[in-house]
Amino acid sequence: MPRFAVFALLIATTATAGEPLRIISWNVESGGADAAVIAKQLGTLPDCSIYALQEVSEDDIGRYGQAIRDSHGKSFRYFASWTGQSDRLLVAYDDDRLDLLEWRELFKYGDHELNDWRHRSPLVCLFADAATGHRFYFVTVHLARGDAKLRTEQAKGLAAWAAENGTPTIAAGDFNFDYDFRSGRGNAGYDAMRARGVWRWVKPAKMVDTNWADSDGDGVDNYPDSCLDFAFVASMPTDWQVMSQVIVRAGDFPDDRTTSDHRPIAVQVSIGDGTVAQFAPIAPLPMAASLAGEPPATPAGKYWLNTSSGVRHNAGCKNFNNTKRGRWCDADDGKPCGICGG
């Protein structure tokens, strides 16, 4: 069974005043990954105070939350968004380090609609840091992928909200901003997010592709040298320092049917102690072996169902076990493929 490493932050186990706050955000790809593999990988991520997950199936909320508690401490509490259907947002936080004062979903702000009820609303959490007493907002998002108009409206709403609340705010998640490393440009949502000058992108010192996209199944990333996953800050005091980085695991891309097509991002923030955070060097941290090397479970049938289209494929089809979202199925599930006959 292959083993792989994660590039991680070396972190002390006890929070003290002046110790940076650590956050990891990760799109775990519901419907396109094996929940057992994701749970194992969550357990072997670096220790942090907040874990924010996107694309969490309702069935996996408890599994993922418990995986974090089992591996990172029983002091962790977790909750998930109500919106998002099978692609919900989950936040797990260390109750010893942070006091959760309130949380809510941002459905609308001013004239900006942030959800059409077919997508996910930003999940907003107000925390107080137990070590320093400082309050801050943490926001995790999974903005609309297939609806560019809604995604831009969501970004405008987030910009308007951040401009008016004035509280130090950290946002991390899958923004779907299609930022291209070579051109230095993102899509209209990226421009809208930054238009007011309120949000600042915490750009990693080393830019690393955060998403593997291979819709045509040729083994080549359709959008190389780009990122969908970001960390932003707003209303940050001058003595709060922040940095981010992309966590790369050996062999993570291209992903397979058991692993996520996104890489996690890590954020560190020094909270209000007047000093520049001394961020630990990046070093390889051994991870428990992925289940990706184990034989797949026996399928329920000999067919593959593309759960996005409802089309069934047989073993001779190029799309058999080769769609972004899907599952094993029986001969009477879904609609037969027009090419292979299902």
Secondary structure, DSSP 8 states (H G I E B T S, - for coil): ----EEEEE---SS--TT--EEEEEEE--TTSS-HHHHHHHHHTS---SEEEEEEE-GGGHHHHHHHHHHHH-TTEEEEE-SSSTTSEEEEEEETTTEEEEEEEE--EETTEE---SSS---EEEEEEETTT--EEEEEEEE--SS-HHHHHHHHHHHHHHHHHH-S-EEEEEEEEEEEETTTTB--HHHHHHHTTS-EEE---SS----B---TT-SSS-SS-SEEEEEEEEES--TT--EEEEE--BTT-SS--TTS-SB--EEEEE--SSSS------EEEEE----GGGS-----SSSEEEETTTTEEE-TTSTTTT-SSSEEEE-TTSSEE-TTT--
